[in-house]
Amino acid sequence: MNTITRDPLLAIAKGVLWFLMAVLALGMGASLLAAPLLAIFHGPASTALAEHLESVPTGPFLWAIAGILLLAALLCALLLRLFQLLKRIVDTVGEGDPFVPDNASRLTQMAWLTLAVQLVGLPMSGIGAWINALTKGQGHTDLEVIGGVDGNGLLLMLILFILARVFRKGAQMRADLEGMV
């Protein structure tokens, strides 16, 4: 009997991971498509912005939006890779053999990716704060800019590094035990 049919939690985890990876791939594609389109249609976009936002320099504003789009694509790519690694770990759990050296490497990569996600958030929140400052008082809803380094993300990074060591030690102990038998 397949492990997936015996363990519905693994099936749910795989389904959720596939869904998240599809959404991230779609988001990355949309962001990568929108950034050059913004450059191609710079004139009409500037005209439309000028109609709705007085005293906002449309050129720098559009470059800021393009920057956010490119950073969003990078963020989606980092998260997509993180979920791919997590899915591979879930696959090894489904196979009944999670304590393999590859999973320790995957967890280490996931920890570094978590740090990269935190670092990408810094310029995104900076650009968002600048856009918010430009549009303040223009009669539009002010944005609340949330971003930068998050304590939960840093905690996740530390947990992933520790789990990588646990998995590495578990794989080593199993190899030592198999060598003794």
NUFI-686100 format. One record per residue: residue number from 1; x, y, z of N, C-alpha, C in turn. Coordinates in steps of 0.1 Angstrom, whole numbers, padded with zeros to 4 digits. Atoms other than C-alpha are relative to their C-alpha. Layout:
SITE,NUM,X,Y,Z,X,Y,Z,X,Y,Z
...
//
This chain:
SITE,1,0008,-0012,0000,0000,0000,0000,0009,0012,0000
SITE,2,-0008,-0012,0001,0013,0034,-0009,-0001,0008,0013
SITE,3,0000,-0008,-0012,0023,0057,0020,-0010,0011,0000
SITE,4,0009,-0011,0002,0001,0085,0006,-0014,-0005,0005
SITE,5,0013,0005,-0003,-0030,0063,0010,-0001,-0003,0015
SITE,6,0000,0003,-0015,-0020,0054,0046,0001,0012,0008
SITE,7,-0002,-0012,-0007,-0011,0089,0056,-0006,0012,-0007
SITE,8,0007,-0011,0007,-0036,0115,0045,0007,0014,0002
SITE,9,-0007,-0013,-0003,-0015,0143,0061,0011,0003,-0011
SITE,10,-0010,-0002,0010,0013,0137,0036,-0007,0003,-0013
SITE,11,0007,-0004,0013,-0012,0138,0007,-0005,0014,0001
SITE,12,0004,-0014,-0001,-0026,0171,0020,0012,0009,-0001
SITE,13,-0012,-0008,0000,0009,0185,0025,0005,0001,-0015
SITE,14,-0004,0000,0014,0018,0175,-0011,-0009,0009,-0008
SITE,15,0010,-0008,0008,-0014,0190,-0025,0002,0015,0003
SITE,16,-0002,-0014,-0003,-0008,0223,-0006,0013,0005,-0006
SITE,17,-0013,-0004,0006,0028,0224,-0017,-0001,0002,-0015
SITE,18,0002,-0002,0015,0019,0219,-0054,-0008,0012,-0003
SITE,19,0008,-0012,0002,-0008,0246,-0051,0009,0013,0002
SITE,20,-0008,-0012,-0003,0016,0271,-0035,0011,0002,-0011
SITE,21,-0010,-0001,0011,0043,0263,-0061,-0006,0005,-0013
SITE,22,0007,-0005,0012,0018,0269,-0089,-0003,0015,0001
SITE,23,0003,-0014,-0002,0007,0302,-0074,0013,0009,-0001
SITE,24,-0012,-0007,0000,0043,0313,-0069,0006,0001,-0014
SITE,25,-0004,-0001,0014,0052,0304,-0105,-0008,0010,-0008
SITE,26,0009,-0009,0006,0022,0323,-0117,0003,0014,0004
SITE,27,-0003,-0013,-0005,0031,0353,-0096,0014,0005,-0005
SITE,28,-0013,-0003,0006,0067,0352,-0108,-0001,0004,-0014
SITE,29,0002,-0002,0014,0056,0350,-0144,-0007,0014,-0002
SITE,30,0008,-0013,0002,0031,0379,-0140,0009,0012,0003
SITE,31,-0009,-0011,-0003,0057,0401,-0123,0011,0002,-0010
SITE,32,-0010,-0002,0010,0083,0394,-0149,-0006,0005,-0013
SITE,33,0007,-0005,0012,0058,0401,-0176,-0004,0015,0001
SITE,34,0005,-0014,-0003,0045,0433,-0160,0011,0010,0000
SITE,35,-0011,-0010,0000,0079,0450,-0155,0004,0005,-0013
SITE,36,-0004,-0006,0013,0089,0452,-0191,-0012,0007,-0007
SITE,37,0011,-0006,0005,0053,0460,-0201,-0002,0015,0005
SITE,38,0000,-0013,-0005,0055,0490,-0178,0010,0009,-0007
SITE,39,-0010,-0008,0007,0086,0502,-0196,-0005,0002,-0014
SITE,40,0005,-0002,0014,0070,0496,-0230,-0011,0010,-0001
SITE,41,0012,-0009,0000,0038,0515,-0221,0002,0011,0010
SITE,42,-0004,-0010,-0009,0056,0541,-0201,-0008,0013,-0002
SITE,43,0008,-0012,0003,0038,0570,-0218,-0014,0000,0005
SITE,44,0014,0001,-0005,0002,0559,-0213,-0001,-0002,0015
SITE,45,0001,0002,-0014,0010,0548,-0178,0003,0013,0008
SITE,46,-0003,-0013,-0006,0025,0582,-0170,-0012,0009,0000
SITE,47,0012,-0008,0002,-0005,0599,-0184,-0011,-0004,0010
SITE,48,0011,0004,-0009,-0029,0578,-0163,0004,0003,0014
SITE,49,-0004,-0004,-0014,-0009,0584,-0131,-0001,0014,0002
SITE,50,0001,-0014,-0002,-0007,0621,-0137,-0015,0005,0002
SITE,51,0014,-0004,-0002,-0045,0622,-0139,-0005,-0003,0014
SITE,52,0005,0004,-0013,-0049,0605,-0105,0009,0005,0012
SITE,53,-0010,-0005,-0010,-0018,0617,-0086,0006,0013,-0004
SITE,54,-0006,-0012,0003,-0010,0653,-0087,0013,0001,0008
SITE,55,-0013,-0004,-0006,0025,0665,-0078,0008,-0013,0003
SITE,56,-0008,0012,-0001,0039,0629,-0081,0008,-0001,-0012
SITE,57,-0008,0002,0012,0069,0625,-0104,-0002,-0014,-0006
SITE,58,0004,0013,0006,0056,0598,-0127,0011,-0008,-0004
SITE,59,-0011,0008,0005,0089,0587,-0141,0006,-0008,0012
SITE,60,-0005,0008,-0012,0105,0578,-0107,-0010,-0009,0006
SITE,61,0010,0008,-0005,0072,0565,-0096,-0002,-0013,-0007
SITE,62,0001,0012,0008,0069,0540,-0125,0013,-0009,0002
SITE,63,-0012,0008,-0002,0106,0530,-0120,-0001,-0008,0014
SITE,64,0002,0006,-0013,0097,0523,-0083,-0009,-0012,-0001
SITE,65,0009,0011,0002,0068,0501,-0094,0007,-0011,-0007
SITE,66,-0008,0011,0007,0090,0482,-0118,0010,-0007,0009
SITE,67,-0009,0006,-0009,0115,0477,-0091,-0007,-0009,0010
SITE,68,0007,0009,-0009,0089,0463,-0068,-0005,-0013,-0007
SITE,69,0004,0012,0008,0077,0440,-0096,0012,-0010,-0001
SITE,70,-0012,0008,0002,0112,0427,-0102,0004,-0007,0014
SITE,71,-0003,0006,-0014,0118,0422,-0064,-0011,-0011,0003
SITE,72,0011,0010,-0003,0084,0404,-0062,0003,-0013,-0008
SITE,73,-0003,0011,0008,0095,0381,-0090,0012,-0008,0007
SITE,74,-0010,0006,-0007,0127,0374,-0071,-0005,-0007,0013
SITE,75,0006,0005,-0012,0108,0368,-0039,-0008,-0013,-0003
SITE,76,0007,0012,0004,0085,0343,-0057,0009,-0011,-0004
SITE,77,-0010,0010,0003,0115,0325,-0071,0006,-0006,0012
SITE,78,-0006,0005,-0012,0131,0322,-0037,-0010,-0010,0007
SITE,79,0010,0008,-0007,0099,0309,-0021,-0004,-0013,-0008
SITE,80,0003,0012,0009,0092,0285,-0051,0011,-0010,0003
SITE,81,-0011,0009,-0003,0127,0270,-0045,-0001,-0006,0014
SITE,82,0002,0005,-0013,0120,0267,-0008,-0010,-0011,0001
SITE,83,0010,0010,0000,0088,0249,-0014,0003,-0013,-0008
SITE,84,-0005,0012,0007,0104,0226,-0039,0009,-0009,0009
SITE,85,-0009,0007,-0010,0130,0216,-0013,-0009,-0007,0010
SITE,86,0009,0005,-0010,0102,0211,0013,-0007,-0012,-0006
SITE,87,0007,0011,0007,0083,0189,-0012,0009,-0013,-0001
SITE,88,-0009,0011,0001,0114,0167,-0017,0002,-0006,0014
SITE,89,-0001,0006,-0014,0117,0163,0021,-0013,-0008,0003
SITE,90,0012,0007,-0003,0080,0154,0023,0000,-0014,-0008
SITE,91,-0001,0013,0008,0086,0128,-0005,0008,-0011,0007
SITE,92,-0008,0010,-0007,0113,0111,0015,-0007,-0005,0012
SITE,93,0008,0005,-0011,0090,0110,0045,-0010,-0010,-0005
SITE,94,0010,0010,0006,0064,0093,0023,0007,-0013,-0004
SITE,95,-0007,0012,0003,0090,0068,0012,0005,-0008,0012
SITE,96,-0003,0007,-0012,0097,0060,0048,0015,0002,0004
SITE,97,-0014,-0002,-0002,0133,0073,0048,0004,0015,0001
SITE,98,-0003,-0014,0000,0136,0109,0059,0014,0004,0005
SITE,99,-0013,-0003,-0005,0170,0107,0076,0011,-0004,-0010
SITE,100,-0010,0002,0010,0191,0109,0045,0008,0013,-0001
SITE,101,-0008,-0012,0000,0220,0133,0040,-0005,0011,-0009
SITE,102,0006,-0010,0009,0202,0150,0011,-0010,0009,0008
SITE,103,0009,-0008,-0007,0175,0162,0035,0007,0010,0009
SITE,104,-0008,-0010,-0008,0201,0178,0058,0004,0012,-0009
SITE,105,-0004,-0011,0010,0214,0197,0027,-0012,0008,-0004
SITE,106,0012,-0007,0004,0179,0206,0017,-0004,0010,0011
SITE,107,0004,-0008,-0011,0171,0220,0052,0010,0012,0001
SITE,108,-0010,-0011,0000,0204,0241,0051,-0003,0010,-0011
SITE,109,0004,-0009,0011,0194,0255,0017,-0012,0008,0003
SITE,110,0012,-0007,-0004,0160,0263,0030,0002,0011,0010
SITE,111,-0003,-0010,-0009,0175,0282,0059,0006,0012,-0007
SITE,112,-0006,-0011,0008,0197,0303,0035,-0011,0007,-0008
SITE,113,0011,-0007,0008,0166,0309,0013,-0009,0009,0009
SITE,114,0008,-0008,-0010,0147,0321,0044,0007,0013,0003
SITE,115,-0008,-0012,-0002,0175,0346,0050,-0001,0009,-0012
SITE,116,0001,-0008,0012,0174,0357,0014,-0014,0007,-0001
SITE,117,0014,-0006,0000,0136,0363,0016,0000,0012,0009
SITE,118,0000,-0011,-0009,0142,0385,0046,0008,0012,-0006
SITE,119,-0008,-0011,0006,0169,0405,0028,-0007,0007,-0012
SITE,120,0007,-0005,0011,0147,0409,-0003,-0011,0010,0005
SITE,121,0011,-0008,-0006,0120,0424,0020,0005,0014,0003
SITE,122,-0005,-0013,-0004,0143,0453,0029,-0002,0010,-0011
SITE,123,0002,-0010,0010,0144,0471,-0004,-0015,0001,-0004
SITE,124,0015,-0001,0004,0107,0462,-0011,-0007,0010,0010
SITE,125,0007,-0009,-0009,0096,0479,0021,0005,0014,-0001
SITE,126,-0005,-0014,0003,0119,0509,0014,-0007,0007,-0011
SITE,127,0007,-0006,0012,0104,0514,-0020,-0015,0003,0003
SITE,128,0014,-0002,-0004,0069,0509,-0006,-0002,0012,0009
SITE,129,0001,-0011,-0009,0075,0535,0021,0002,0013,-0008
SITE,130,-0002,-0012,0009,0088,0560,-0006,-0012,0003,-0008
SITE,131,0012,-0002,0007,0057,0554,-0027,-0011,0005,0009
SITE,132,0010,-0005,-0010,0035,0559,0004,0002,0015,0003
SITE,133,-0003,-0015,-0003,0053,0592,0012,-0004,0009,-0012
SITE,134,0003,-0008,0012,0048,0604,-0024,-0015,0002,-0002
SITE,135,0014,-0001,0002,0011,0596,-0025,-0008,0005,0012
SITE,136,0007,-0005,-0012,0002,0608,0010,-0007,0013,-0003
SITE,137,0008,-0013,0001,-0025,0634,0010,-0006,0001,-0014
SITE,138,0005,-0001,0013,-0035,0626,-0026,-0015,-0004,-0001
SITE,139,0014,0004,0000,-0070,0616,-0016,-0002,-0015,-0002
SITE,140,0001,0014,0002,-0062,0579,-0019,0003,-0007,0014
SITE,141,-0002,0007,-0012,-0060,0553,0008,0015,-0002,0002
SITE,142,-0014,0001,-0003,-0026,0554,0025,0003,-0015,0002
SITE,143,-0004,0014,-0002,-0007,0521,0024,0007,-0001,0013
SITE,144,-0008,0003,-0011,0006,0505,0055,0012,-0008,-0004
SITE,145,-0011,0008,0005,0041,0494,0047,0005,-0009,0011
SITE,146,-0005,0010,-0009,0051,0462,0064,0011,-0007,-0007
SITE,147,-0011,0008,0007,0084,0446,0056,0013,0001,0008
SITE,148,-0013,0000,-0006,0120,0444,0063,0003,-0014,0007
SITE,149,-0003,0012,-0007,0135,0418,0086,-0010,-0003,0010
SITE,150,0010,0005,-0009,0110,0398,0105,0006,-0010,0010
SITE,151,-0005,0009,-0010,0117,0381,0138,-0004,-0014,-0002
SITE,152,0005,0014,0002,0096,0351,0129,0008,-0007,-0012
SITE,153,-0008,0005,0011,0116,0347,0096,0014,-0004,0005
SITE,154,-0014,0003,-0005,0149,0348,0115,-0001,-0012,0009
SITE,155,0002,0012,-0008,0135,0323,0140,-0001,-0013,-0008
SITE,156,0001,0011,0009,0125,0300,0112,0013,-0004,-0006
SITE,157,-0013,0003,0005,0160,0303,0097,0008,-0008,0010
SITE,158,-0008,0008,-0010,0176,0292,0130,-0006,-0014,0002
SITE,159,0006,0014,-0002,0151,0263,0134,0004,-0009,-0012
SITE,160,-0004,0008,0012,0159,0252,0098,0015,-0005,0001
SITE,161,-0014,0004,-0002,0197,0253,0105,0002,-0011,0011
SITE,162,-0001,0010,-0010,0192,0233,0137,-0005,-0013,-0005
SITE,163,0005,0012,0005,0170,0208,0120,0009,-0007,-0010
SITE,164,-0010,0005,0009,0196,0204,0093,0011,-0008,0007
SITE,165,-0010,0007,-0009,0221,0194,0120,-0006,-0013,0005
SITE,166,0007,0012,-0005,0196,0170,0135,-0001,-0011,-0011
SITE,167,0001,0010,0011,0190,0153,0101,0013,-0005,-0004
SITE,168,-0013,0005,0003,0227,0152,0094,0005,-0010,0010
SITE,169,-0004,0009,-0011,0234,0136,0128,-0008,-0013,-0001
SITE,170,0008,0012,0001,0205,0112,0123,0004,-0009,-0011
SITE,171,-0005,0008,0011,0218,0101,0089,0013,-0006,0003
SITE,172,-0013,0005,-0004,0253,0097,0103,-0002,-0012,0010
SITE,173,0002,0011,-0010,0240,0076,0133,-0006,-0013,-0007
SITE,174,0005,0011,0006,0220,0054,0110,0010,-0007,-0009
SITE,175,-0011,0006,0008,0250,0048,0087,0010,-0007,0009
SITE,176,-0009,0007,-0010,0271,0040,0117,-0006,-0013,0005
SITE,177,0007,0012,-0004,0245,0015,0129,0000,-0010,-0010
SITE,178,0000,0009,0011,0242,-0001,0095,0014,-0006,-0002
SITE,179,-0013,0005,0002,0280,-0004,0094,0004,-0010,0011
SITE,180,-0003,0009,-0011,0280,-0022,0128,-0007,-0014,-0002
SITE,181,0007,0012,0001,0255,-0048,0117,0006,-0009,-0011
//
